[in-house]
Structure formats: structure tokens, C-alpha cells
């Protein structure tokens, strides 16, 4: 029997509701809000904030006036729309909503804000669920009409309004599309108001969901709600190869995760010299080849001498800054080899006053102990086998000697008896 809970397996398969970030149960929706102000009581005489945040399908959210209703997080409500009403789920209440509206520059005193009609009845919820089940069928029919009209667009998602009076089609396209004839056919087919809304390729990937190259669910489908532009300069700052096959995500655009560590790289590179700055030495000028941001190492090669052009010299950031200061003062060091030799001496110099008492400098220390014990056991077993073989050989030799002695005694007895008989 199928269930929609996130903890029970479906037909003896892996557990989960498989709704790719749109689940309304157990708080696994990607737009679920953690209200960190819920446990803080209001001051005496202060009334609750008269607005709530309501979420709908996928990434659509909006703020509504409570209209005097006492609402809690998770309540299904019927809210006002441009025409008719819509059904949504309350995602946040109280002071956290005030902060969100202030963050998004919404003036709740002067701006026109829709209101909540009522808590959704069972009839409203049943009709809303039936419309949600029809969305996949409607999407396939709409794609057939797009092919018939020969339009360069793709219908990626469909959303019914809660009362069924309007259908919103989300599509992606490279440019502007004239879909007036398409809207007429869709309105005739589904007998509702039609709204076409163009979205970007990132929003399409967030709606469809999927698994990224990292092996985890797409960030846009699991937790991201806003999409910032990603440029190739983010890859250049992180010194990544500009390979579009590796840098592009499932949406065909640059991966959003390139922006996650960009600020740290920019801050670290602020201490490094410019790449187009040449180091001047007596032996010749040197140009920048590459750098290691984490270790603070830079590689330079001579450009004046062809024979030394392919030789890279590793320097530290302090050494490079020292050479730049000499150049600014009008001085030139002898060569880069001197600084590179100093670095190699520092790297090869043993650490003084260090004793590995516990043996924690080796990751495989436990494995070696086991191997030694095994070797000892093997040696002991080999020694015991050799001793057993020697003991068996000694016992066999003793038995052979005893048998020989018995044979000799028997011969002597027989010879004596024959002599006495003859006499």
C-alpha cells in the first residue's frame, strides 16, 4: 500500500515520498521556515503580527493578511487571488514574517496585500488535490500543442489555481515567443483562463530536480530559493580549468556552487601580487606561471633566456614580496635560484626537538602493529611445527633403534639354543 510519509517504504522500496522538494509532510519542503523567534513571548499588550507567509507549489511564496484569523504553521488556507481564490500552506507566522517583509522591502501599511479568506475546508482540499493530479496530464497535452504550432519553447511545469479557474504554464525559451494562437487552443481544450510565464533554465532545473555531479540532490531543488548570476571569473579566481562540460550543471549554465567559496578565494588572492607583474633579477625577468593559494607558493619562469624558459622556480609569497620591494627600490636580486634553494632547505630541514613518543604521526600505525603481530604468530607457528617435526623424527629414530636391538637379541637367543641342541 502506498503512503506519503517520509519514513515508510513504498512497495518494499527505499523510503521517501519522492516529491523532489515539494513534500508537505514532516517539514521536508525546501521552503520550510525555521522560526527561531517562536519561543520568545511578546511583550505585555503587544498583539501578534497580522500577516502570514503562505507557500504554494515549488518556489512560489507570498504574504497575506490574517483578516483576524488565528493561524499556525502548517495550516492549509484559502487566500485571495486576482480572480477567485487559491489554496496554500502557512509556512511562517508572527515576528519572523515581519522581518521577512522588511528584508524584501514590502510596506505592509501602504502596499496592497491580499488577505486570507478562511481555513481550507475538506471540500477545498479535495478539489485542490484533484487539480494537482491533473497537472501532469495537462502538461503533456500542452507540449503536443506546442509541437503542432511549431513554437521554439518548452513547457516545463504546470500549476493549477486552487479553485481551478486558472492554469499557469511555466516555459523556457531562448527568445521571445508569439504564443497567442497557442493560448486560444489551450483555453478551448481546458476551459480555463491560461497564463504563460517564462522562467530561466536554473528555475526549470529547480522545478524538475535531479542529482548533481557531486552525488547529492541539486541545491536549487533542495534548499536554494534565490539564484545569483554566475560568471566565468568565479572559475578563474579558483584557478579551475575553463571546461564547459565540467563547469556546467544540468541546467546548461555554470554551476551555482562556484559562488559558494568565491569570497574566500577573493580574500586570499588580495595578498598575492598581480599575475602580469614581472620579477626583475640580474639573470633576467621572470613571469608568473601558477600559484598555490592554500600553501602560499608561486611558480615563476625566466622570459629573457630561452634556455631557462621552461624551468619553473617555486617561491613563497614572502620571497616574491621581497623581490618586488627590491624592484620598487631600483634594485635587482642575483637570481631566482637563490630563493628557490632557500625554500628547498627549509622544506628538507628536519624538525628539531621532536620525538614521536606515541606514534601518532603515522596514519597506518594500527595496521603495522597488526601485521607485526601476525608475523610473530606466523613465526611461532613455524617454530612449533619444526619442533613437532623434530620430536617425531627423534621418536621414530628411537623406535627404529629399539626394534634393531630386539632383532639382535632374538638372533643371539636363537644361535645359543641351536648350539646347546647340537651338544
C-alpha positions as CSV (number, residue, x, y, z in Angstrom):
1,X,0.0,0.0,0.0
2,X,1.4,3.4,-1.0
3,X,2.0,6.0,1.7
4,X,3.0,9.7,1.5
5,X,5.0,9.7,4.7
6,X,8.8,10.1,4.5
7,X,9.6,7.3,7.0
8,X,7.7,4.3,5.5
9,X,8.8,2.4,2.4
10,X,6.6,2.4,-0.7
11,X,6.0,-1.2,-2.0
12,X,9.1,-2.6,-0.3
13,X,11.4,0.1,-1.9
14,X,13.5,2.8,-0.3
15,X,11.6,5.2,2.0
16,X,10.7,8.7,0.9
17,X,7.8,10.5,-0.8
18,X,9.8,11.2,-4.0
19,X,8.4,14.7,-4.4
20,X,11.8,16.4,-5.1
21,X,11.5,19.3,-2.7
22,X,7.7,19.7,-2.9
23,X,6.7,17.5,0.1
24,X,4.2,19.0,2.5
25,X,4.7,16.3,5.2
26,X,7.3,16.2,8.0
27,X,8.7,19.6,7.1
28,X,11.0,18.4,4.3
29,X,9.7,21.1,1.8
30,X,12.6,23.2,0.6
31,X,10.7,26.4,1.5
32,X,10.0,25.3,5.1
33,X,11.0,28.1,7.5
34,X,12.7,27.6,10.9
35,X,11.0,30.1,13.2
36,X,13.8,31.0,15.7
37,X,11.5,33.6,17.3
38,X,8.7,31.1,18.1
39,X,9.7,30.5,21.7
40,X,10.2,34.2,22.5
41,X,7.0,35.6,24.1
42,X,5.6,39.0,23.0
43,X,5.8,42.0,25.4
44,X,2.8,42.7,27.5
45,X,0.0,44.3,25.5
46,X,1.6,43.6,22.1
47,X,-0.6,41.9,19.6
48,X,0.6,39.2,17.1
49,X,1.8,40.4,13.7
50,X,-1.4,40.3,11.5
51,X,0.4,38.8,8.4
52,X,1.5,35.3,7.5
53,X,3.6,33.8,4.8
54,X,2.0,31.2,2.6
55,X,3.8,28.9,0.2
56,X,2.4,27.2,-2.9
57,X,3.8,24.8,-5.4
58,X,7.6,24.7,-5.9
59,X,9.2,28.1,-5.1
60,X,6.2,30.4,-5.1
61,X,5.6,32.3,-1.8
62,X,3.6,35.3,-0.8
63,X,2.5,37.3,2.2
64,X,-1.2,37.6,3.2
65,X,-3.2,39.5,5.9
66,X,-4.7,37.1,8.5
67,X,-8.0,39.0,8.5
68,X,-8.4,38.3,12.2
69,X,-7.9,34.6,11.9
70,X,-5.7,32.6,14.4
71,X,-3.3,30.7,12.1
72,X,-0.4,28.4,12.8
73,X,2.4,27.0,10.7
74,X,1.2,24.1,8.5
75,X,-2.4,25.2,8.2
76,X,-4.0,24.9,4.8
77,X,-5.8,28.1,3.9
78,X,-7.8,29.7,1.1
79,X,-6.3,33.0,0.1
80,X,-7.4,35.8,-2.1
81,X,-6.2,35.9,-5.7
82,X,-6.6,38.2,-8.7
83,X,-9.7,36.2,-9.7
84,X,-11.2,33.6,-7.4
85,X,-9.2,32.1,-4.6
86,X,-6.1,29.9,-4.2
87,X,-5.1,27.2,-1.8
88,X,-1.7,27.2,0.1
89,X,0.0,26.2,3.3
90,X,1.1,28.6,6.0
91,X,4.9,28.5,6.3
92,X,5.6,31.2,8.8
93,X,3.7,33.3,11.4
94,X,4.5,36.0,13.9
95,X,7.6,38.2,14.1
96,X,9.6,36.2,11.7
97,X,7.1,37.3,9.0
98,X,7.7,41.0,9.9
99,X,11.5,40.5,9.4
100,X,11.0,38.8,6.1
101,X,8.7,41.6,4.8
102,X,11.2,44.2,5.9
103,X,14.0,42.2,4.2
104,X,12.1,42.1,0.9
105,X,11.1,45.9,1.2
106,X,7.4,45.3,1.5
107,X,5.5,48.1,3.1
108,X,2.6,46.3,4.8
109,X,0.9,49.5,5.9
110,X,0.6,51.1,2.4
111,X,1.0,48.4,-0.2
112,X,-1.9,46.4,-1.4
113,X,-1.7,42.9,0.2
114,X,-4.1,40.1,-0.4
115,X,-5.9,38.5,2.6
116,X,-6.7,35.0,3.9
117,X,-10.3,34.2,3.4
118,X,-10.6,31.2,5.7
119,X,-9.0,27.9,6.7
120,X,-9.4,25.5,3.9
121,X,-12.3,23.1,4.2
122,X,-12.2,19.4,3.3
123,X,-14.0,20.2,0.1
124,X,-11.4,22.8,-0.8
125,X,-8.6,20.4,-0.1
126,X,-10.1,17.5,-2.1
127,X,-10.7,19.7,-5.1
128,X,-7.1,21.1,-4.8
129,X,-5.6,17.6,-4.7
130,X,-7.6,16.5,-7.7
131,X,-6.3,19.5,-9.7
132,X,-2.7,18.7,-8.6
133,X,-3.2,15.2,-10.0
134,X,-4.3,16.6,-13.4
135,X,-1.3,18.8,-13.9
136,X,0.9,16.1,-15.4
137,X,-1.7,15.2,-18.0
138,X,-2.3,18.8,-18.8
139,X,1.5,19.3,-19.3
140,X,1.8,16.5,-21.9
141,X,-1.2,17.8,-23.8
142,X,0.2,21.3,-23.8
143,X,3.5,20.0,-25.2
144,X,1.7,18.4,-28.1
145,X,0.0,21.7,-29.0
146,X,3.5,23.4,-28.9
147,X,4.8,20.9,-31.4
148,X,1.7,21.4,-33.6
149,X,2.2,25.2,-33.7
150,X,6.0,24.8,-34.2
151,X,7.0,27.1,-31.4
152,X,10.6,27.2,-30.1
153,X,9.7,26.8,-26.4
154,X,9.4,24.0,-23.8
155,X,6.6,23.6,-21.3
156,X,8.5,22.6,-18.1
157,X,5.7,22.8,-15.4
158,X,2.0,23.4,-14.9
159,X,0.3,24.8,-11.8
160,X,-3.5,25.0,-11.2
161,X,-5.0,27.7,-9.1
162,X,-6.7,26.3,-6.0
163,X,-10.3,26.9,-7.3
164,X,-9.5,25.6,-10.8
165,X,-10.3,28.8,-12.6
166,X,-6.7,29.5,-13.9
167,X,-3.8,27.4,-15.2
168,X,-0.3,28.7,-15.2
169,X,2.2,27.2,-17.8
170,X,5.9,27.7,-17.0
171,X,8.1,27.6,-20.1
172,X,11.7,28.1,-21.2
173,X,12.8,29.7,-24.4
174,X,15.9,31.3,-25.9
175,X,14.0,34.4,-27.1
176,X,10.5,35.9,-27.3
177,X,7.7,33.6,-28.5
178,X,4.4,34.5,-30.1
179,X,2.0,32.1,-28.4
180,X,-1.3,33.9,-29.0
181,X,-2.7,31.1,-31.1
182,X,-1.4,28.5,-28.6
183,X,-3.3,30.2,-25.7
184,X,-6.6,30.0,-27.7
185,X,-6.2,26.3,-28.3
186,X,-5.3,25.7,-24.6
187,X,-8.2,27.7,-23.3
188,X,-10.5,25.8,-25.6
189,X,-9.1,22.5,-24.5
190,X,-9.1,23.0,-20.7
191,X,-11.9,25.6,-20.4
192,X,-10.0,27.8,-18.0
193,X,-8.0,31.0,-18.0
194,X,-4.5,30.5,-19.3
195,X,-1.3,32.3,-18.1
196,X,2.1,31.8,-19.7
197,X,5.1,32.6,-17.5
198,X,8.6,32.4,-18.8
199,X,11.3,31.1,-16.4
200,X,15.1,30.7,-16.7
201,X,16.9,27.4,-17.1
202,X,18.0,27.5,-13.5
203,X,14.4,27.7,-12.3
204,X,13.5,24.8,-14.6
205,X,16.2,22.6,-13.1
206,X,14.9,23.6,-9.6
207,X,11.4,22.5,-10.5
208,X,12.4,19.3,-12.2
209,X,15.1,18.3,-9.6
210,X,17.8,15.8,-10.1
211,X,21.2,14.5,-8.9
212,X,24.3,16.7,-9.4
213,X,27.9,15.6,-10.2
214,X,28.7,15.7,-6.5
215,X,26.3,12.8,-6.0
216,X,23.7,14.8,-4.0
217,X,20.4,16.4,-4.8
218,X,20.6,19.6,-6.7
219,X,21.0,22.7,-4.4
220,X,18.4,24.6,-6.4
221,X,15.9,21.8,-5.9
222,X,16.6,21.1,-2.2
223,X,17.3,24.4,-0.4
224,X,18.1,27.3,-2.7
225,X,15.3,29.8,-3.2
226,X,17.2,32.7,-4.9
227,X,19.5,32.4,-7.9
228,X,22.5,34.7,-8.3
229,X,24.3,35.1,-11.6
230,X,27.5,33.0,-12.0
231,X,30.3,34.2,-14.3
232,X,33.5,32.6,-15.6
233,X,35.5,34.9,-13.4
234,X,34.4,32.8,-10.5
235,X,36.2,29.8,-12.1
236,X,39.3,31.9,-12.9
237,X,39.6,33.1,-9.3
238,X,39.5,29.5,-8.1
239,X,42.0,28.5,-10.8
240,X,39.7,25.9,-12.4
241,X,40.1,24.8,-16.0
242,X,37.6,26.6,-18.2
243,X,36.0,23.3,-19.4
244,X,32.3,23.9,-20.0
245,X,31.5,20.2,-19.6
246,X,32.8,20.2,-16.0
247,X,31.6,23.7,-15.0
248,X,28.1,23.5,-16.4
249,X,25.3,21.9,-14.4
250,X,22.1,20.1,-15.5
251,X,20.5,23.4,-16.5
252,X,23.3,24.0,-19.0
253,X,24.5,27.1,-17.1
254,X,27.5,27.5,-14.8
255,X,27.1,25.6,-11.5
256,X,25.7,27.7,-8.6
257,X,28.3,26.1,-6.3
258,X,31.1,28.2,-7.9
259,X,29.8,31.1,-5.9
260,X,29.9,29.3,-2.5
261,X,33.7,29.7,-1.9
262,X,34.3,32.6,-4.2
263,X,34.5,35.2,-1.4
264,X,37.2,33.1,0.4
265,X,39.3,32.9,-2.7
266,X,39.0,36.6,-3.5
267,X,40.0,37.4,0.1
268,X,43.0,35.1,-0.1
269,X,44.1,36.4,-3.5
270,X,44.1,40.0,-2.2
271,X,47.5,39.3,-0.6
272,X,49.0,37.8,-3.8
273,X,50.7,40.1,-6.5
274,X,49.2,40.6,-9.9
275,X,49.8,37.9,-12.4
276,X,51.0,40.4,-15.1
277,X,53.8,41.7,-12.8
278,X,57.2,40.5,-13.8
279,X,60.1,39.9,-11.3
280,X,63.3,41.7,-12.3
281,X,66.6,39.9,-11.5
282,X,70.2,40.3,-12.7
283,X,69.8,37.0,-14.6
284,X,66.6,38.2,-16.3
285,X,63.0,39.0,-15.9
286,X,60.6,36.2,-14.8
287,X,56.9,35.9,-15.4
288,X,54.2,34.2,-13.2
289,X,53.2,30.7,-14.2
290,X,50.9,29.5,-11.4
291,X,50.2,29.8,-7.7
292,X,49.0,27.6,-4.8
293,X,46.6,29.7,-2.7
294,X,46.4,27.3,0.2
295,X,50.2,26.8,0.7
296,X,51.2,30.3,-0.4
297,X,53.6,29.2,-3.1
298,X,54.1,30.8,-6.5
299,X,56.0,29.5,-9.6
300,X,58.0,31.8,-11.9
301,X,60.0,31.2,-15.1
302,X,62.5,33.4,-16.9
303,X,61.3,35.0,-20.1
304,X,64.5,36.7,-21.3
305,X,66.5,33.5,-21.7
306,X,65.1,30.7,-23.9
307,X,67.2,28.1,-22.3
308,X,65.7,28.8,-18.9
309,X,62.2,29.5,-20.1
310,X,60.9,26.0,-19.3
311,X,62.4,25.9,-15.8
312,X,59.9,26.8,-13.1
313,X,61.2,28.2,-9.8
314,X,59.0,27.7,-6.7
315,X,58.9,30.7,-4.3
316,X,57.0,31.6,-1.3
317,X,54.7,34.6,-1.0
318,X,57.1,36.4,1.3
319,X,60.0,35.8,-1.1
320,X,58.0,37.3,-4.0
321,X,57.0,40.3,-2.0
322,X,60.7,40.8,-1.0
323,X,61.8,40.8,-4.7
324,X,59.0,43.2,-5.6
325,X,60.2,45.6,-2.8
326,X,63.8,45.4,-4.2
327,X,62.5,46.2,-7.7
328,X,60.5,49.2,-6.4
329,X,63.7,50.5,-4.8
330,X,65.6,50.1,-8.1
331,X,67.5,47.0,-7.0
332,X,67.6,43.6,-8.5
333,X,68.5,40.3,-6.8
334,X,71.0,38.0,-8.4
335,X,68.6,35.2,-9.5
336,X,65.5,33.2,-8.5
337,X,67.6,30.1,-7.9
338,X,68.9,31.6,-4.6
339,X,65.4,32.0,-3.2
340,X,64.3,28.6,-4.6
341,X,67.3,27.0,-2.8
342,X,66.4,28.6,0.5
343,X,62.9,27.2,0.1
344,X,64.2,23.7,-0.6
345,X,66.4,23.9,2.5
346,X,63.5,24.9,4.7
347,X,61.4,22.1,3.3
348,X,64.1,19.4,3.7
349,X,65.4,20.7,7.1
350,X,64.4,18.2,9.9
351,X,62.3,19.4,12.7
352,X,64.3,19.7,15.9
353,X,63.2,18.8,19.5
354,X,60.5,16.4,18.3
355,X,60.1,12.9,19.5
356,X,57.4,10.6,18.3
357,X,56.6,9.0,21.6
358,X,53.1,7.8,21.0
359,X,53.5,7.2,17.3
360,X,50.6,9.3,16.2
361,X,52.4,10.8,13.2
362,X,51.6,7.7,11.1
363,X,48.0,7.1,9.9
364,X,48.7,3.4,9.3
365,X,50.2,2.7,12.7
366,X,47.5,0.3,13.8
367,X,47.8,-1.7,10.6
368,X,51.5,-2.1,11.1
369,X,51.0,-3.4,14.6
370,X,48.5,-6.0,13.3
371,X,51.0,-7.0,10.7
372,X,53.8,-7.4,13.2
373,X,51.6,-9.5,15.4
374,X,50.6,-11.6,12.5
375,X,54.3,-12.1,11.6
376,X,55.1,-13.1,15.2
377,X,52.2,-15.6,15.2
378,X,53.4,-17.0,11.9
379,X,57.0,-17.3,13.3
380,X,55.7,-19.0,16.4
381,X,53.6,-21.4,14.4
382,X,56.5,-22.2,12.1
383,X,58.8,-22.8,15.1
384,X,56.2,-25.1,16.7
385,X,55.8,-27.0,13.5
386,X,59.6,-27.5,13.3
387,X,59.8,-28.7,16.9
388,X,57.0,-31.1,16.3
389,X,58.7,-32.5,13.2
390,X,62.0,-32.9,15.2
391,X,60.2,-34.6,18.1
392,X,58.5,-37.0,15.7
393,X,61.8,-37.7,14.0
394,X,63.5,-38.4,17.3
395,X,60.7,-40.7,18.4
396,X,60.9,-42.6,15.1
397,X,64.7,-43.0,15.5
398,X,64.3,-44.3,19.0
399,X,61.7,-46.8,17.8
400,X,63.9,-47.9,15.0
401,X,66.9,-48.4,17.4
402,X,64.7,-50.4,19.8
403,X,63.4,-52.6,17.0
404,X,67.0,-53.2,15.9
405,X,68.1,-54.1,19.4
406,X,65.2,-56.5,19.8
407,X,66.1,-58.2,16.5
408,X,69.7,-58.7,17.6
409,X,68.7,-60.1,20.9
410,X,66.4,-62.6,19.2
411,X,69.2,-63.7,16.9
412,X,71.5,-64.3,19.8
413,X,68.9,-66.3,21.6
414,X,68.3,-68.5,18.6
415,X,72.0,-69.1,18.0
416,X,72.5,-70.1,21.7
417,X,69.6,-72.6,21.5
418,X,71.0,-74.3,18.4
419,X,74.5,-74.7,19.9
420,X,73.1,-76.3,23.0
421,X,71.0,-78.7,20.9
422,X,74.0,-79.9,18.9
423,X,75.9,-80.7,22.1
